Amino acid sequence: MTRPKLHIKKDDRVLVLTGRDRGKVGRVLKVFPAKGRALVEKVNMIKRHTRGGGSAGQGGIIEKEAPVAVSNLKVICNHCTEPTRVGRKVLEDGRRVRVCKKCGEQLDG
């Protein structure tokens, strides 16, 4: 089974397009390509009730991020600082890089 190609990678800055966190900007912490979801810093916060003891230590209510659908996220370009769509380009040396559709700059380092 092939993994789907995503326009988002870890450490990208993204804008949330829909949902209760619409308009928030955050950094991608982790990407789940098979599910088409991503964990974004301080976005889609949930409360998890945990039991104490064992390796978890003290129990209580923990707030943490829940995954967001990648279709609801837009990458923010480092160069033009605008939310943008992502294109792909093949360089002369054969590498594939992501490019900003607005300014044409590379998103990959």
C-alpha positions in Angstrom: 0.0 0.0 0.0 1.4 3.4 -1.0 1.3 6.3 1.4 -0.6 9.4 0.1 1.5 12.4 -0.7 0.8 15.3 1.7 1.5 19.0 1.3 2.4 19.3 5.0 5.5 18.2 6.8 6.8 18.3 10.4 7.9 21.8 11.6 5.8 23.7 8.9 3.8 26.7 10.1 0.2 26.2 9.2 -3.1 28.2 9.3 -6.3 26.4 10.4 -9.0 27.0 7.8 -12.1 25.4 9.5 -13.5 24.3 12.8 -13.5 26.0 16.2 -9.8 26.9 15.9 -10.3 28.7 12.5 -7.7 31.4 12.0 -5.1 30.0 14.4 -1.5 29.6 13.4 0.7 26.8 14.7 3.6 24.5 14.1 3.1 20.9 12.9 4.4 18.5 15.6 3.7 15.2 13.9 2.1 14.0 10.6 0.0 10.8 10.2 0.1 10.3 6.4 -2.0 7.1 6.4 -4.9 8.9 8.2 -4.4 12.2 6.4 -4.1 14.1 9.8 -1.5 16.2 11.6 -0.9 17.3 15.1 -0.6 21.1 15.3 0.8 23.0 18.4 -1.9 24.6 20.5 -4.7 23.7 18.1 -7.7 21.3 18.7 -6.9 20.9 22.4 -8.8 18.1 24.2 -9.0 17.2 27.9 -7.8 13.6 28.7 -8.8 12.2 32.1 -6.0 9.9 33.3 -5.7 7.6 36.2 -2.7 8.0 38.5 -0.2 5.4 39.5 2.4 3.4 37.5 4.5 5.1 35.0 1.9 7.9 34.5 2.6 9.2 37.9 -0.1 11.6 39.2 -3.5 11.3 37.6 -5.8 14.2 36.6 -7.1 16.1 33.6 -4.4 16.6 31.0 -4.9 19.0 28.1 -3.2 17.9 24.8 -3.5 18.3 21.1 -5.7 16.1 18.9 -5.0 15.5 15.2 -6.5 17.8 12.6 -7.4 16.8 9.1 -4.7 17.9 6.7 -7.4 19.3 4.3 -8.2 21.9 6.9 -4.7 23.3 7.0 -2.8 25.7 4.7 1.0 26.1 4.8 2.4 29.5 5.6 5.3 30.4 3.3 8.6 31.4 5.1 9.5 34.0 2.4 6.2 35.9 1.8 4.6 35.0 5.2 1.2 34.3 3.4 -1.0 31.2 3.6 -0.5 29.4 0.3 -1.1 26.3 -1.7 1.9 24.1 -2.3 3.3 23.1 -5.7 6.0 20.6 -6.5 9.1 21.2 -8.6 12.0 19.0 -9.8 15.4 20.6 -9.6 18.3 20.1 -12.0 19.9 17.6 -9.6 16.7 15.5 -9.6 15.5 16.5 -6.1 11.8 17.2 -5.7 11.0 20.2 -3.6 7.8 22.0 -2.4 7.3 25.5 -3.7 5.0 28.4 -2.7 2.3 29.0 -5.3 2.3 32.7 -4.5 5.9 33.7 -4.6 7.6 30.7 -6.1 10.1 30.2 -3.3 11.1 26.8 -2.0 9.4 25.6 1.2 11.9 22.8 1.8 15.3 23.8 3.2 
